[in-house]
Amino acid sequence: MKALLSALAVCCFAAPVVAQQATTAPGGTLRVLDKITGSTQDIEFRNGQTNSVGLLAITMSECRYPSGNRSGDAYALLTIVYSNAADPVFRGWMIASAPALNALDHPRYDVWALRCSSE
C-alpha cells in the first residue's frame, strides 16, 4: 500500500518533461587541445565546413543554441577523422556546457564546443 501511494504521489507531482526549443546558427567555434605540445586553437566553422588541425579533419555539420538565448549553451554536431582513416574517431553532438558528456576519446587531441556564431 505504501509503495502504491508513493507511486501515485510521484505521478501526480512530477512536472511534465518539455523539450527545449533550439535554433540553428550559421556556424560555431571549437577549441582543440594538442596534449603533446600543450597548444590550443580556437577554430571558427560554418555549418558543413571541414577544417584540419594537426592530424584531425573536423567537420561541423550544425551548431544549435537555445531559442531566444543566443549566448546560451551550444550544441555542435561534429564528425572528426584522424589521419585520413576510413572511420571517424568521433561522430555526434558535443555540448558546450558539458564537454565530458560526449567527448572525443583520443590520446593526443581534445576537442570541445565553445559557442555558436551569430552571423
ABEGO torsion letter per residue (X at the ends): XAAAAAAAAAAAABBBBBBBBBBBBAEBBBBBBBAAAGBBBBBBBBBGBBBBBEABBBBBABBBBBBGBAABBBBBBBBBBBGGBABBABBEBBBAABAAABBBBBAABBBBBABBBAX
